[in-house]
Amino acid sequence: MKKKRVIYIDVIRVVAMMLVVLAHSLAARLAVRDGSLNWDISNMLVVITEIAVPLFFMISGATILNSRRTKDVGYLFSHRLVRVLVPFILWSIISAYGARKIDGVFTFHDFFHSVLLMYHQPVLIAYWFIYPLVSLYLLSPLLKAMVEGMDNKMFNYLLALWMVISMFLPALVDALPKNLSMYFDGYTVGKVVFSTSLGYFLLGYKLTQTKHAKDNPLQLFVIAVVLMAINVLIGFVSLKPAFHYLTVISVVNIPVIAALIFLVLKSFEGRYHNWFIKLTEIIAPLTYGVYLVHGLSIGIVQKMAGVNHYLITFFFATVLSLVVIFILSKIPVLKKWML
């Protein structure tokens, strides 16, 4: 019997995937700050994409920590890790070759060096996400046991610790002058107690367990938009060193915005139109493959369109990635090992 998909999780997955492709389509343009309107728009858009990775970690926590199989360590190593790592390794090898060919700086020595360092250094910057994700997979049986034994009050305390130690204090240290920031540096505590990815992983699970029947989706969405607008404003104002401290606000806003978007999309579960559900069910299973191939797609499109046309790059790189992965998904052997 085919497992029924949770539509709102799939919707979040597709939204996050598109935001990741957009963020990486903007990267080359943002690297050259020239004060033009083109650069300002790219800077605004990249602020909006900052919720993409949090959403990915949140849906990972939501799905994995809600699964009855998560406590099965054998299933973890024979199924979950294999499904993530095998495509990642294969696409890393392909990308290590392809990216260098696109850039025109290919050498076999550099290619093999990059591949051999893969276990701790991604061949493409975009692949960094897989490393903390694998760590969370390895911890997931322990995390499952932990969250099942916690009441709501204790879980809130855990998330509050995460917000202070992993989000607020590092942002404060980064924003303050060095002669002041040293007094707030909780580096050791932060690394031992929490990571940013772990907090989002747990937050995603928490949001699936909490009932928000009284919440108004429109109200939640408006709050998210207002907070995002504040972050966009800070993204420009904080470019001036005198106002860099405002980044503390934007860093704290990101998990709040991500949580609000998660809840808004969750609130429509059971109310999505059939055509939308069908389209989402086609695209959602392709998202991991799109994530793995989009770096090469961006490189190919950007080579022709140039760095200034980032929206064109985003559109065609997304379409190209989806087409490639959709075709591969129809070939059983490739689908098994590459997606």
C-alpha positions, 0 to 999 in steps of 0.5 A: 500500500502506497504511503499517503503523503502529508500535503503541507509538508510537501508544499513546504518542501517545494517552497524551500527548494525554490528558495534555495535555488533562488538564493544560489542564483543570487550569490554571484551577483551579491558578490559584487556590491556596486550600489546599483538597483540590480544589486539592491533587488538581489540583496532584498531577495536573498533576505527572503530566502533565509528561511529556506534552510530552516524550513528544510531542517524543520520538515526533516524533524517533523517527518523523522521524529514523528516516524515510528521507525526512527528508534530502529537503528538498523533501519537508519543505517540500512535505509535512511542514511543510504537514501541520503548519502548514496545520491549525495556521493554520486552527485558530488562526484558529478558536480566536482567534475561538471562545475570545474568544466563549466568554469573552465578550470578543470584539472584531474588533480583538483578534481580528485583532491576535491572528491577525496576531501568530500567526507568533511568538505563539500565539493559545492558550497550548496552541499553544506546542508547535507553534513548537519543533516546526516548528523541529525539522522545519526542522532535521530533515534536518541532525539526521538526517545528524548522528545517522547519523554518531554512535556510541553513545558520542558520542550518550550524550555529546550527551544528557549535555550536554543534561541538564546545560546544558538541564535541570540548570543552568536548574533550579538557577538557578531554585531558588537565591537570586539572589545564588548563581544568577548563578554558574550561569547558562549562558543563552548556552551553553544557547541556542546548544547546546541547547533542551529540545525538541531534547534530547527529540527526539534522546532519542526517536530514541535509544530506538528504536535501543537494544536493551533485551532484558534490561530488565524492563518491570515493573521499569522501570514501578516505577522510573517510578512511584517517581520520579513519586511523588517529583516529586508530593511535591516538587510540594507541599514546594517550594511553601514557599520554603525547599524550592524548591531541590528542584525541581532534582530533579523537573526532572531526573526528568522526562526519566528518567520519560518515557524509562522510560514510552517503553521500557515501552510499546515493550517491549509491541510485538507483544504488544498485544491485537488489540482494543487495537490496533484502538482505538489505530489509530482514535484515534492519527490523530486526536491532532493534531486533538484537540490543535488543538481541545481548547482550545475544547472545554475552554472550552465544557465549563468554562463549564458545569461550572466550574473546580472540576470539572476531571475532568468537564471533562477527560472531556467535553472529550476526548470532544467533541474526539475526536467533532469530529475524528472527524467531520471526518476523514470529510469528505475536504476537511476532513481534508486541510486541518484535520487 
